[in-house]
Amino acid sequence: MHGYIIARVDVNDPETYAKYAAQTPGVAALFGGEFLVRGGQCQHPEGEGRSRQVVIRFPSYARAVEFYNSPEYRAILPFAHAASERELVIVEGA
């Protein structure tokens, strides 16, 4: 089964966040990750929403966890933390 990373993000420093966003696809690709959703138009018909939604598919749940914990991702993660408010989950697909 695939693994997914789902992030809900409000960017408050676009310049710093751009440093994170520019590098993330290459790092995700090292682990077989493919962006399915990366920003774009969205609605929030239920609950509180964030302005940006991201979904990355990995070959497995384990690969998604490896990506998140990798030194490559950890090196760029401070840009995201400094420039945004976000929630992130790693889930196993059905």
C-alpha positions as CSV (number, residue, x, y, z in Angstrom):
1,M,0.0,0.0,0.0
2,H,1.1,3.5,-0.7
3,G,2.0,6.0,2.1
4,Y,1.0,9.6,2.0
5,I,2.1,12.8,3.6
6,I,-0.7,15.3,3.9
7,A,0.1,18.8,4.9
8,R,-2.2,21.8,5.6
9,V,-0.2,25.0,5.5
10,D,-0.6,28.7,6.0
11,V,2.5,30.5,4.7
12,N,3.5,33.7,6.6
13,D,6.9,34.3,5.0
14,P,6.7,33.5,1.3
15,E,10.4,34.2,0.6
16,T,11.7,31.8,3.3
17,Y,9.0,29.2,2.5
18,A,10.1,29.3,-1.2
19,K,13.5,27.9,-0.1
20,Y,11.8,24.9,1.4
21,A,9.3,24.4,-1.4
22,A,12.0,24.5,-4.1
23,Q,13.9,21.7,-2.5
24,T,11.2,19.4,-1.3
25,P,10.3,17.7,-4.6
26,G,13.9,16.6,-5.2
27,V,14.2,15.2,-1.7
28,A,10.8,13.4,-1.9
29,A,11.9,11.8,-5.3
30,L,14.9,10.2,-3.5
31,F,12.3,8.2,-1.6
32,G,9.9,7.5,-4.5
33,G,7.7,10.5,-3.5
34,E,5.4,12.1,-6.0
35,F,3.4,15.3,-5.4
36,L,-0.3,14.8,-6.1
37,V,-1.5,18.1,-4.6
38,R,0.7,21.1,-4.2
39,G,-1.2,24.3,-3.4
40,G,-3.9,25.1,-5.9
41,Q,-7.5,26.1,-5.6
42,C,-9.4,24.7,-2.6
43,Q,-12.5,25.1,-0.5
44,H,-13.2,24.4,3.2
45,P,-16.8,23.2,3.4
46,E,-16.3,21.7,6.9
47,G,-14.0,22.8,9.7
48,E,-11.2,25.3,9.8
49,G,-9.0,25.3,6.7
50,R,-5.5,26.4,5.7
51,S,-4.7,28.2,2.6
52,R,-2.4,25.6,1.1
53,Q,-2.9,21.8,0.9
54,V,-0.1,19.3,0.0
55,V,-0.3,15.5,-0.7
56,I,2.7,13.5,-1.5
57,R,2.4,9.8,-2.4
58,F,5.2,7.3,-1.6
59,P,5.6,3.7,-2.6
60,S,4.9,2.6,1.0
61,Y,4.1,4.0,4.4
62,A,7.7,3.1,5.4
63,R,9.2,5.2,2.6
64,A,7.1,8.2,3.6
65,V,8.4,7.9,7.2
66,E,12.0,7.5,5.9
67,F,11.6,10.6,3.8
68,Y,10.3,12.6,6.8
69,N,13.1,11.4,9.1
70,S,15.9,11.6,6.5
71,P,18.9,14.0,6.9
72,E,18.1,15.5,3.5
73,Y,14.5,16.5,4.6
74,R,15.6,17.5,8.1
75,A,18.1,19.9,6.5
76,I,15.3,21.9,4.8
77,L,12.5,21.5,7.4
78,P,13.6,24.6,9.4
79,F,12.7,26.8,6.4
80,A,9.1,25.4,6.6
81,H,8.9,25.8,10.4
82,A,10.2,29.3,10.3
83,A,7.9,30.4,7.5
84,S,4.5,28.7,8.1
85,E,1.9,27.3,10.4
86,R,1.1,23.8,9.5
87,E,-0.2,20.4,10.4
88,L,1.3,17.3,8.8
89,V,0.3,13.6,8.9
90,I,1.8,10.5,7.5
91,V,-0.9,7.9,6.6
92,E,-1.1,4.5,5.0
93,G,-3.3,4.2,1.9
94,A,-6.3,1.9,1.6
